[in-house]
Amino acid sequence: MQRLSIIIPTLNEAGSINQTLALLQPLRSRGHEVILVDGGSTDDTVDMARPEVDRILNSDPGRAHQMNVGASQARGDIFWFLHADTLIPELADQIIAAAIDNQSLAWGRFDVRLDGKDVRFRLIALMMNRRSRLSGIATGDQGIFVTRALFEKIGGFAEQPLMEDIEISRRLKRHVRPNCLKQELITSSRRWETRGIWRTVFLMWRLRLRYALGGDPHKLAKLYR
């Protein structure tokens, strides 16, 4: 099996990081590495994560920049970019290996499920997964994985403050379509719960549309915040 480098950008994730890392320990025992790239947390994220990761890197904040920093230090054959509030399925390393199937230029993502109990979260996840299959565009919530060779070929993430997942997906699919896996990652619904479910949905649609029409990601990031 090719070796995974699991790269997790963090910023004040003390409330969720241990739950995420606990499910990654079997992968570590099978020889894969977990790299946490912290963007300056002021809570206990780093101290809580230290026993459960192989390396902790410090970085300027910014998810795209942090993931690039992690990739620059990674030793694996496949990079898996995982959010800090995400729970992975059992044997995820084997699922990814089967999807890559020893190809040098390959990438993909998982389906996503939101952990909130509101039935509307099922609809949101369904729309996210179907849209991704149709468009070949993955979101960070879906756990993008990519071979080292392809990641280096395209030059990594564009260091922009928002829509870095959409931007890299566009460049990746110019080389090869993504493997859209049906196995699910469970991710936090806190973004929707905090801001309002439909308000957040409409905001994200608006931002994605403006980005597709050439909107500046720096201006869009201000709107998002």
Secondary structure, DSSP 8 states (H G I E B T S, - for coil): ---EEEEEEESS-TTTHHHHHHTTHHHHHTT-EEEEEES--SSSHHHHHGGG-SEEEE--S-HHHHHHHHHHH--SSEEEE--TTEE--TTHHHHHHHHHTT-SS-EEEEEEEE--SSTHHHHHHHHHHHHHHHH----GGG--EEEHHHHHHHTS----SS-HHHHHHHHHHTT---EEEEEEEEE--HHHHHH-HHHHHHHHHHHHHHHHTT--HHHHHHHH-
